Amino acid sequence: MPNASTLTDPTDIALRARVQEFCDSLTDAQRDDVMKIVPRMVEGPWVAKHAVGQKPALLGHAITTAYHSGPGWFEMDVDVSSSSTAAGALRILKSCSKSLVMDLAFVLEGQTPDALPEKILGTVEWNHFDLDPDNSPVIKVCAEDN
């Protein structure tokens, strides 16, 4: 996060405070109640678009999520295999991943007036990415570390 003293926009200042609270103060159950994922399938076959959908979801309510932190860092581990629905969607995505362009946005859900407006924390785009571990150098490297 940027240093608080460098921010001038009130919504950026409020978002920084919410992220700091999320990382430092909330319990894992509370984090599960506010971390939202927003998928958007840009390109891909109908079956993939249907499997992923376009509706925001509270990530920790849908699948098992673990949180880890230390001074200056925060990590969120998402176990897609913990949900049969998510694992099924991943199997579909794996079969056609080279033809997909999919955006994922991460948002802290605003549940009180002072937590609004919601602002995107960050995004990731999968662009024609090969999810087959035998062909993906990123997945191979991660798998070799275990």
N, C-alpha and C positions, 0 to 999 in steps of 0.2 A: 504494500500500500504506500502511496505517496505520503511524505511527511505532512502532518496536519498543518504546519505553518506555511506550506506552499499552496494550499487550496484556498480558493476565493469563492467558488460557487457554493451557495448554501446546501444544495442537494448533494454535491460531492462531499462536503464536510459531514453531512448527516449519514451518507453511505459509508464513509470511512469509520464513523463511530459504530454503525451497525455491524460492519465486518469485524471490527476489533472486539465488539461484544460477542459476536458469533464465535470467534476463535478463542477468546480468553475466558468468557464468563458462562456461556450456556452449557447445559448438560447435553449429553449425546441425544437424549430424547427430545430436548428442546430444539436442537439442531435439525433433527429429523422432521420437526414440525414446520421449519421455515425454508430449508434448502429446496428450491424448486428448479426443475429442469424443463426447458422449453425446446422440443424438437421441431425441426422443419426439414422435410425432405424436398430438396430442390430438383434433383434428377433421380430417376430410378423407375423400375417397373412398378406397376400398380400394386402387386403383392407386397413389395417392400414399403410403399407409402401407406398401405393399409395396416401393416404390422407395426409400424412406428407411430403412426398417427401424428396429429399436430397439436394435441392438447397439452398444456402445462401439467406437470405432476410433481407432487412432493416426493422427492427422490427416496428419502428414508422410509416413507410409508410403502413404497412399491418394492424395494429390494433392501437387503441387508447392507448397511453402510457403517464403516468404522472410522473414527476420527483419531488422529495422532497429531501432537504438536510439541514444540520446544521453542526455545528463545529464537524469535525471528522466522519461524516456519510453521506451516500448518498443512496437513495432508488429510485427504479424504479417500478412503478405499471403498470401492463400490463392487459388490459381489453379484454380478449379473446372474450367476447360476443359482442364486438363492430364490429366484422367482421363476416358476415354470413359464409364465407369460413372457418375461424378459428373455429367458434362455431360448424360447421358441422364436422370438423376434430376432435374436442374434443369429440363430441358425439360418433364418431366411436372409438376413443381411449378408452373412458370410457367403452364401451361395451366389449372390449377385453384387458383391461389394465393389468390384471393379467398374461397375456402371453407375455407382451411386455418387451423388453429391448431397451430403446431409449436414445441416447446421445444428449445433446444440448450444443453447444459451443457458447460463446459470444465474439465478436470481434469488435473493432473499425475499421471501414472501412478506408483504406488508400486511400485518394483521391488526395494526392500530393506526390511528390517524397520523401519529408522529413518524411512522415507518413508511409513509406514502409521500411522494410517488415511488413506486418500485423502480429500480434502476438495474440494468444488466451488469453483473459482476465481470463476466467474461464469456467468450464464445470459443468454440472449436468447430472446425469444418473438416469433415471427412470428404476428400475429393478423389474419387476413383482409387480408393485405398484397398489394397489386397489384405483381407482379414485371415487368409490362410497362413498359419504359422510357418509352414514350410517355405513360403515365398516372401514373407515379410521380414526384412532385417530388424525392424523395431520390435516385433513380437519375439523373434528369435533371441535377440539380446536380452530381453526381459526374462524369457524362459530359461536362458542359460544361467542367469544370476541366481535362480532358486536352487 
